[in-house]
Amino acid sequence: PRAPQAAMPAGMEESIYALIPPTHDESQRKGMYRSKYPKGVAPTASTFGTHGTSKPGVKNVGGQVEEYDGPHPAKKPHATFGKPNNRREPTDILRATKPMLPDPKEWERPLVVEPKPPLPSREELTQAEQLVEEAEKPVQKNFVQANAVENILSQPKKAPEPFDWRKRPSYGKVPGYLKNIKKEIVEEASYMRSMSEAQAAAPPEGMRLMTDDERDGLVLDLKKKWDKINEEYQKSSTLSLASLDTIGKVKRKEQYEAQLAQIEKDIEKLSKPVIWVHDDTR
């Protein structure tokens, strides 16, 4: 006989999966698993609660149901999974330090550019215009009357009392700076005199000091020579620029001037206080 066809749910087309009727498990749900071992005994070779004790690194190596700890139990309080009710909130994140944040406040955007001052109102502009108009008004002042009042009320200036310069303590005395200058001049003259005497006392090798008679004689001879050359220069036709029409006259004029200049230099050299000359006697 043909097997009975399973009823299809409403709104579902015919399918091969509907040929076999579904099976229903009538068995009940099993209860929670309960261990046959007591909960106070550590598992075999457990390491819980042994750190910092005199026990070895493991406990209950033999797997005893009833563990014997001896006269000194090695179990520490909270040595397994911590203190009871130690669950932390999900938002309470474990950190090295717990920072103390300030109270939140409203955020203000920092100003990159200093804002410009606000524009003045219409009333402020009106007041400013009135002040400017009052300041620019011409001053109604009678200068003639004001000057007359000022001159009437003013007092004449007192002339300063004449000062008698003869009553000064330094009157008729040489100033101190002139004394210092005079002292410096005297010291400089004495220093130069000592230098000349030292040079005269120690003449260079093969030299001697020119005497005053020799110097006067040389100066006199040089002056006579200068007078003679100057007389020839004055008599010559090279004195005026108009007569310098040849090269010879120009050269003759230059020669006279060079001789006169050289004689003047020699006379100036002989005017020195100390003159050394070659000693022919040695």
Secondary structure as GFF3:
##gff-version 3
##sequence-region A 1 282
A	DSSP	three_ten_helix	16	18	.	.	.	ID=ss1
A	DSSP	alpha_helix	122	136	.	.	.	ID=ss2
A	DSSP	alpha_helix	143	153	.	.	.	ID=ss3
A	DSSP	three_ten_helix	165	167	.	.	.	ID=ss4
A	DSSP	alpha_helix	176	201	.	.	.	ID=ss5
A	DSSP	beta_strand	207	209	.	.	.	ID=ss6
A	DSSP	alpha_helix	212	235	.	.	.	ID=ss7
A	DSSP	three_ten_helix	241	243	.	.	.	ID=ss8
A	DSSP	alpha_helix	247	270	.	.	.	ID=ss9
A	DSSP	beta_strand	276	278	.	.	.	ID=ss10
###
